Amino acid sequence: MKIFLLEDDKLQRKHIKNIIERTILQHHIAVTELFDTGSATALIERVKSESDRGPQMLYFLDIEIKDGKTRNRQLRKGLEVHIKFEN
């Protein structure tokens, strides 16, 4: 299984990643990759480059992401990322 985490807040991302890692160890889950980023674009590029896309991919997507250039909050960004995966 591959796990992808999108969270723009570094502290929250670190906390969520730690929870995921502890859960993986505690339940002996076979994970080949845990990719975390604060950039929706980086996540989209990483997932689109996957040759083995399928049901063994788990996504944790932040719904509200700050725009890196203007620092404005973009609501529903995580949902938009999900839609791009489907296309």
C-alpha positions as CSV (number, residue, x, y, z in Angstrom):
1,M,0.0,0.0,0.0
2,K,1.1,3.5,-0.7
3,I,0.0,6.4,1.5
4,F,-0.2,10.1,0.4
5,L,-0.6,13.0,2.8
6,L,-1.4,16.6,1.8
7,E,-1.3,19.1,4.6
8,D,0.1,22.6,4.3
9,D,0.6,23.2,8.0
10,K,4.0,21.7,8.8
11,L,3.1,20.9,12.5
12,Q,-0.2,19.3,11.6
13,R,1.5,17.3,8.8
14,K,4.2,16.1,11.1
15,H,1.6,15.1,13.7
16,I,-0.6,13.3,11.2
17,K,2.4,11.5,9.7
18,N,3.5,10.3,13.2
19,I,0.0,8.9,13.8
20,I,0.0,7.1,10.4
21,E,3.5,5.7,11.1
22,R,2.5,4.5,14.6
23,T,-0.7,2.9,13.2
24,I,1.3,1.1,10.5
25,L,3.7,-0.3,13.1
26,Q,1.0,-1.2,15.6
27,H,-1.2,-3.1,13.1
28,H,1.6,-4.5,10.9
29,I,0.3,-2.9,7.7
30,A,2.4,-3.4,4.6
31,V,3.3,0.1,3.3
32,T,5.8,0.6,0.5
33,E,5.6,4.4,0.6
34,L,4.5,7.2,2.8
35,F,4.6,10.5,0.8
36,D,3.8,13.7,2.6
37,T,3.8,17.3,1.2
38,G,2.3,20.7,1.8
39,S,1.9,21.3,-2.0
40,A,-1.2,20.2,-3.9
41,T,0.8,20.5,-7.1
42,A,3.6,18.2,-5.8
43,L,1.1,15.6,-4.7
44,I,-0.7,15.6,-8.1
45,E,2.6,15.3,-9.9
46,R,3.8,12.4,-7.7
47,V,0.5,10.5,-8.0
48,K,0.2,11.0,-11.7
49,S,3.8,9.6,-12.1
50,E,2.7,6.4,-10.5
51,S,2.7,3.5,-12.9
52,D,0.9,1.3,-10.4
53,R,-2.2,3.3,-9.5
54,G,-5.0,1.4,-8.0
55,P,-7.0,0.5,-4.9
56,Q,-3.8,0.1,-2.8
57,M,-3.3,3.8,-2.5
58,L,-4.6,5.8,0.5
59,Y,-5.0,9.5,0.5
60,F,-5.2,12.0,3.4
61,L,-6.2,15.3,1.9
62,D,-6.4,18.7,3.6
63,I,-9.6,20.4,2.5
64,E,-8.2,24.0,3.1
65,I,-4.8,24.7,1.6
66,K,-2.9,28.0,1.6
67,D,-1.8,29.3,-1.8
68,G,2.0,29.4,-1.7
69,K,2.2,32.7,-3.6
70,T,-0.5,34.8,-2.1
71,R,-0.9,32.8,1.2
72,N,-4.7,33.0,0.7
73,R,-6.7,30.1,1.9
74,Q,-8.2,28.0,-0.8
75,L,-11.2,26.0,0.5
76,R,-11.9,22.6,-1.0
77,K,-8.4,22.3,-2.4
78,G,-8.1,18.7,-1.2
79,L,-11.3,17.8,-3.0
80,E,-10.0,19.4,-6.2
81,V,-6.8,17.3,-5.9
82,H,-9.0,14.2,-5.6
83,I,-10.9,15.1,-8.8
84,K,-7.6,15.5,-10.6
85,F,-6.6,11.9,-9.6
86,E,-9.8,10.6,-11.1
87,N,-9.1,12.2,-14.5
